[in-house]
Amino acid sequence: MGMLSNYDLKMRARSRVKGPAFGISLKISLILILWQIVSTYWDGQRTPDPSSLGFGESVQYLFGMFTTSMVSEIIFGVFGLGTVWAFVEWRRSQEAPANPVQASLKFWGRETLVDVVVLYGLRFLFTVLWTFLLIVPGIIKSFAYSQAGLIFAEDVKNGAKITSLSEYLTRSQDLMQGYKGRFFWLQLSFIGWWILVALTFGIAAIYVIPYYNATMAEFYMEVVRERRYGARRPAGDTEMPVDENDEL
């Protein structure tokens, strides 16, 4: 039996956004939800009319967009990594975090913050450079690099020595070989939800962001499981085997 379908992954994630578990997921995702609501409002307020800009203003505007996008990618990445990793830990241990908000801030500590900032900065720059060549290669690379942060989180948990941050981009590419198409369709399945977030001025993010990040955690764990163990266990044996000390 192969990897769980995207539908199955989303069904697993939904168990985190219903009943008593939803309150915990909400707290884990709280910072991202507030960020989404504020950024949705802010983006609607600051978009200028391109036809009203001169050449110099256009260059300045594009540079400002690049800088803002990189900063947003890094900040959102650090919060996002903590959030998804909290869902990973919750699934693996089957125990909800004692302090969900604090769990989501895990990578803001002194020991990891600089590394995560550099890692997400590198990921952004490499993706942009690929996008300059053609849009499609840039999108493909963004999928290939998508798991770099979680692989880094595994090493942090296992106490592995961090020697090269760019290595995590390579390891992510290796991990995602054969799974980028699946990841694309999984992302596509959330488009309707993100439209709903936009239409509700970010309010729907209260449900969508916990659901989305729980799904990303399920995807990561399932890809790692399949890489390590191959075909799934027989039906009915629902929990995946995970050796916490295994290297990716």
PyMOL commands that set and color helices and strands:
alter all, ss='L'
color gray80, all
select helices_A, chain A and resi 6-14+20-28+30-46+50-52+55-93+100-104+106-108+113-133+135-144+148-158+166-176+180-188+191-199+205-229
alter helices_A, ss='H'
color red, helices_A
deselect
rebuild
show_as cartoon
